[in-house]
Amino acid sequence: MKKYIFIGILILIVIAAFSSGLSKYNTMVSLDQEVEEAWAKVQVQYQRRLDLIPNMVETVKGYAAHESSTLESVTNARAGLTDAYNKANELKDAASPADPQAFNSYNEAQQSLNRALSIYVNAVHEAYPDLKADTQFANLQTVLEGTENRIATERGRYTDVVKRFNVTVKQFPANIWASVFGFSARPQFEADREAANAPQVQF
C-alpha cells in the first residue's frame, strides 16, 4: 500500500511540475514575441529616420547651390552625419534583442547618428538662417522631430515589455524552466552618456 501511495504522490508531483513548466513556457513564449514585436516597431522608426535624412541633406544642398563656396562648418557636419548614417545603416540587419552585443552596437550607432544629425541641423541653421523659411526644409524638420518622438515612445514600450520578460525569466522557479527551454534576459536600452550635453558646433 505504501508503495502505491508513494507512486501516486510521485505521479502527482510529475504532473504538477509538467503543468507548471508548460504554463511558464507559454508565458515566456508570449512575452518573447512581445519583445520581438516591440523591437520591430523601434526599428521601423529608426528606418523612418534613415529614410528622411538623405532628403534633408539634398534639400540643404539644393538651397545652398547658389553659394560661391560651401561653408566649412556645414561640410564637416555633413561628413560626420554621413559617417554616422552609414554605420547605423550597416548594422540595422544584424540588430536583435537575442544578440546583446549586436543590439548594443546598433543602438550606439543610432545614438551617434542622432548626435550627428543635431550638429548638422545646428550648423545649417547658423550657415543659412533663411533656410528656416523654406517649406520643404521646414516640413522635413517637422517630420524628423515627430520621428524622434515616435522613437522615444516605441523605445519606452520596448523597455516595459523587456522588463516584464526579464522579471519572468529570472524569478524562481521560472528561471529553472527558462534555462531548460533556452530563454535568457533581453538587453535594455542604455542611456546615451552624451545626451545631457548639447551638441557643440565649432566655426
Salt bridges, closest charged atoms under 4 A:
ASP32 OD1 - ARG186 NH2 2.72
GLU34 OE1 - ARG164 NH2 2.54
GLU37 OE2 - LYS41 NZ 3.69
GLU58 OE2 - LYS61 NZ 3.41
GLU67 OE2 - HIS66 NE2 3.33
GLU148 OE2 - ARG49 NH1 2.87
GLU154 OE2 - ARG157 NH1 3.15
ASP192 OD2 - ARG115 NH1 2.67
GLU194 OE1 - ARG115 NE 3.49
